[in-house]
């Protein structure tokens, strides 16, 4: 970890042998000094923020397309491409607090067939799975 550095990352969800489904990820940012996140990322196009759990620094994203991978493996767009470390709050004196800390990503899939046109059933199941609260999307 170097203050102000940007590191390339490619957390990619792989869907294998699945019926049509909605795919969700939770991104838990454990890169904390005190209670402040000192690493940041920007989700790639295709991932839409639908919820969060601020108590454990987790954000839930939904992939914007139904995924169909009845055979073989389908690789989705990476959740993000880079992580940037804060250039102001990470110092030589406190960088050791980041030892063994990570950004944890988990995936969840929910069938898209036979649930109707309203995706809230799948969205709510994912939010419950990740213990997150829905956010209000404006715009």
HELIX and SHEET records of a PDB file:
HELIX    1   1 UNK A   54  UNK A   56  5                                   3    
HELIX    2   2 UNK A   95  UNK A   98  5                                   4    
HELIX    3   3 UNK A  120  UNK A  129  1                                  10    
SHEET    1   A 3 UNK A   6  UNK A   8  0                                        
SHEET    2   A 3 UNK A  82  UNK A  85 -1                                        
SHEET    3   A 3 UNK A  39  UNK A  40 -1                                        
SHEET    1   B 5 UNK A  67  UNK A  75  0                                        
SHEET    2   B 5 UNK A  14  UNK A  29 -1                                        
SHEET    3   B 5 UNK A  58  UNK A  63 -1                                        
SHEET    4   B 5 UNK A  47  UNK A  53 -1                                        
SHEET    5   B 5 UNK A 133  UNK A 134 -1                                        
SHEET    1   C 3 UNK A  67  UNK A  75  0                                        
SHEET    2   C 3 UNK A  14  UNK A  29 -1                                        
SHEET    3   C 3 UNK A 103  UNK A 111 -1                                        
SHEET    1   D 2 UNK A  32  UNK A  33  0                                        
SHEET    2   D 2 UNK A  36  UNK A  37 -1                                        
END                                                                             
